[in-house]
């Protein structure tokens, strides 16, 4: 074991800077992924064949292709189309699109788990499909989908480690750089693991609280 306490302590500021980049990428990607997932989930249950088909194609494609492949495809492929984006923008795009595909299916399943009679009852009272979905169905579905969406957020946070392959100075890249400069693996990566744990534990706690609260309610 090549653990050195002094190197571990010295590496913490550099790792903390990388952790900030990781957190920023995760937060932005989670928010965008939620918006994509909400639109995609509604499209999947809209009853319109064209919308459902587009959403199904998107979900099948993004869930079937590894995130790393998607990221590299966008990073190297977009410039050939004349789209020059910064590495962080590419990372957010790849993370958001992939996360949105999974959230789409979570929201679809949550909506379809609500008794269809509630939608029919709302429509019989004169509500349009959109109004009934917003006031009747979605509030109930939200209670059921938040825990799995929280789990997807945890997965996305950990998947941000992949952005290091496109030269983004995230937490993993910071640890890799220190390992290379200092010829020491265990010391910096102990810090990397602890910082990932520090970021994921609050999300794990929040998801557990939501599941516990709504299981009793």
BAVEXLUM-473539 format. One line per 10 residues: number of its first residue (from 1); their letters; for each residue y, z, x of C-alpha. Coordinates in steps of 0.5 Angstrom, whole numbers. Example, Ala and Ser with C-alpha at 12.3 -4.5 7.8 and 13.67 -1.06 7.14 Angstrom:
1 = AS = -9,16,25 | -2,14,27
END
This chain:
1 = XXXXXXXXXX = 0,0,0 | 7,-2,3 | 11,2,-1 | 18,5,2 | 22,10,-2 | 28,8,2 | 27,0,0 | 26,2,-7 | 32,6,-7 | 36,0,-4
11 = XXXXXXXXXX = 34,-5,-8 | 36,-2,-15 | 43,-4,-15 | 41,-12,-14 | 35,-11,-19 | 40,-8,-24 | 44,-14,-23 | 38,-18,-25 | 36,-14,-31 | 43,-15,-34
21 = XXXXXXXXXX = 42,-23,-33 | 35,-22,-36 | 38,-17,-42 | 44,-22,-43 | 39,-28,-44 | 34,-24,-48 | 40,-22,-53 | 43,-29,-54 | 36,-32,-55 | 33,-27,-60
31 = XXXXXXXXXX = 40,-28,-64 | 39,-36,-64 | 32,-35,-65 | 33,-31,-71 | 38,-36,-74 | 33,-42,-73 | 27,-38,-76 | 31,-36,-82 | 33,-44,-83 | 26,-46,-81
41 = XXXXXXXXXX = 22,-41,-86 | 26,-43,-92 | 25,-50,-90 | 17,-48,-90 | 18,-45,-97 | 23,-50,-100 | 18,-54,-104 | 22,-60,-101 | 16,-65,-97 | 21,-67,-92
51 = XXXXXXXXXX = 24,-61,-90 | 17,-57,-90 | 15,-63,-86 | 20,-63,-81 | 19,-55,-80 | 12,-56,-80 | 12,-61,-74 | 17,-56,-70 | 13,-50,-71 | 7,-54,-69
61 = XXXXXXXXXX = 10,-57,-63 | 13,-51,-60 | 8,-46,-61 | 3,-51,-58 | 7,-52,-52 | 7,-47,-47 | 14,-44,-46 | 14,-45,-38 | 13,-53,-40 | 18,-53,-45
71 = XXXXXXXXXX = 23,-50,-40 | 21,-55,-34 | 21,-61,-39 | 28,-59,-41 | 31,-57,-35 | 29,-64,-31 | 28,-68,-37 | 35,-67,-41 | 39,-70,-34 | 35,-76,-35
81 = XXXXXXXXXX = 38,-77,-42 | 45,-76,-39 | 45,-68,-42 | 48,-64,-36 | 47,-57,-38 | 47,-50,-34 | 40,-47,-32 | 42,-41,-36 | 44,-46,-42 | 37,-49,-41
91 = XXXXXXXXXX = 33,-42,-41 | 37,-40,-47 | 35,-47,-51 | 28,-46,-49 | 27,-39,-51 | 31,-40,-57 | 27,-46,-60 | 20,-42,-58 | 22,-36,-61 | 25,-39,-67
101 = XXXXXXXXXX = 18,-43,-68 | 14,-36,-68 | 20,-33,-73 | 19,-39,-78 | 12,-37,-79 | 13,-30,-80 | 19,-31,-85 | 15,-36,-88 | 9,-31,-89 | 14,-26,-91
111 = XXXXXXXXXX = 17,-30,-97 | 10,-32,-99 | 7,-25,-99 | 12,-23,-105 | 9,-24,-112 | 11,-31,-114 | 13,-28,-121 | 19,-25,-119 | 22,-32,-117 | 20,-35,-124
121 = XXXXXXXXXX = 23,-29,-127 | 29,-30,-123 | 30,-37,-125 | 28,-35,-132 | 35,-31,-132 | 39,-37,-130 | 39,-36,-122 | 38,-42,-118 | 33,-42,-112 | 38,-40,-107
131 = XXXXXXXXXX = 41,-35,-111 | 34,-32,-113 | 32,-33,-106 | 38,-29,-103 | 38,-23,-108 | 31,-22,-110 | 26,-25,-105 | 29,-24,-98 | 31,-17,-99 | 24,-15,-100
141 = XXXXXXXXXX = 21,-20,-95 | 26,-17,-90 | 22,-10,-90 | 15,-14,-89 | 18,-18,-83 | 22,-14,-79 | 16,-10,-75 | 13,-17,-73 | 20,-20,-71 | 21,-14,-67
151 = XXXXXXXXXX = 14,-15,-63 | 17,-22,-62 | 23,-20,-59 | 19,-16,-54 | 15,-22,-52 | 21,-26,-51 | 24,-20,-47 | 18,-21,-42 | 18,-28,-43 | 25,-29,-40
161 = XXXXXXXXXX = 21,-27,-33 | 20,-35,-33 | 27,-37,-32 | 26,-35,-25 | 23,-42,-24 | 29,-45,-25 | 33,-41,-20 | 36,-36,-25 | 38,-30,-22 | 34,-25,-27
171 = XXXXXXXXXX = 30,-19,-26 | 24,-22,-23 | 28,-27,-19 | 32,-21,-16 | 25,-18,-14 | 22,-24,-11 | 28,-25,-7 | 28,-18,-4 | 20,-19,-3 | 22,-25,1
181 = XXXXXXXXXX = 28,-22,5 | 24,-15,7 | 17,-17,7 | 15,-12,3 | 12,-13,-4 | 10,-6,-7 | 17,-3,-7 | 22,-8,-10 | 16,-10,-15 | 16,-3,-17
191 = XXXXXXXXXX = 23,-3,-19 | 22,-9,-23 | 16,-6,-27 | 20,0,-28 | 26,-4,-31 | 22,-8,-35 | 19,-2,-38 | 26,1,-39 | 28,-5,-43 | 22,-6,-47
201 = XXXXXXXXXX = 21,2,-49 | 27,2,-54 | 24,-4,-57 | 17,-1,-58 | 20,5,-61 | 24,2,-66 | 19,-3,-68 | 14,3,-69 | 20,7,-73 | 20,1,-78
211 = XXXXXXX = 13,1,-79 | 12,8,-80 | 18,9,-84 | 16,3,-89 | 9,4,-89 | 11,11,-92 | 16,8,-97
END
